């Protein structure tokens, strides 16, 4: 039976997910099988499983996706020991998507999807939920990665079953010897994609690409010099209420799922790739959204009392509760991570180079030529303003 699937959903799913039920007689036993790296034996009494297959048209790096997720799940279970490892699903078997159809057979986790109920919760319940999410983040931030992982990027298994570095699943790039190389590599990957885009055409119109190339060859190097060295950290990269399950009656978290984008980055990355806009994701200020500008500033310098009224793009109650939970646990957060505003510029540039509203096939297919021309012009203006700000 499909899980979290809408037949008329307009965008391609990253994965096809199924709940699989197996009929078992009381006397049945699970035959022994060779143990794959990152897997657990199937319990004799287990009859319901989750079966995941990556969608090859989703645009991610299928050569590493399955193995990367299995390795990330394995690391996460280690990171969350001894009190929280039960919320990360066990893997029972997998096959790489390299050259074929990859798949993962994993534990079916209990609970309901948090995102469906979170917005309507009261202040106290939101604080309870976000406190538990902060406990998870604490485990990830403080986890010491195995010595076999020497680079930033994706995760794989070597011939001995050790977890080692490989390319990212999110992009066709990596692994990287430094965090600076990771940031530069993701931008370069997006540039290669946008070069082939029929609407953007590599931003070569109106002189934007020439200016952009000059900035990437010189200005980005100067910008990255300001970014302090940050230690390697396990990053979920989609840690949000969409991928958390919970018990409605007790408000206890029961699962953290979907490690498809998991990788080795830094403590800063989770605040750019995870959580949610309007709660814990650190926003840039270059698009001019007043709510995001205000959230950006209060995440750096402190929340006001009283809080602004909800009603825009920010859940101020949840955003404050999340910041409080991080501070109470002495976790790294935007206010304590060096060079967050500089990193926000780098992540903004990476996103703006490959804009969703111009490059997503579904969005483009449902847009008029006039709308696409307007978006192209807006994108050129935003990139031009960015480049002018840095002198290019």
Buried (B, 14 or more C-beta within 10 A) or exposed (E): EEBEEEEEEEEEBBBBBBEEEEEEEEEEEBEEEEEBBBBBEBEEEBBEBBBBBBBBEBBBBBBBBBBBBBBBBBBBBBBBEEEBBBBBBBBBBBBBBEEEEBBBBBBBBEBEBBEEBBEEBEEEBBBBBBBBBBBBBBBBBEBEBEEEBEBBBBBBBEEEEBBBBBBBBBBBBBBBEEBBBBBBBBBBBBBBBBEEBEBBEBBBEBEBBEBBBBBBEEBBEEBBEEBEEBEBBBBBBBBBBBBBBBEEEEBEBBBBBBBBBBBBBBBBBBBBBBBBBBBBBBBBBBEEBEBBBBBBBBBBEEBEEEEBEBEBEBBBBBBBBBBBBBBEBEBBBBBEBEBBEBBBBBBBBBBBBBBEBBBBEEBBEEBEEEBBEEBBEBBBEBBBEBBEEBEB
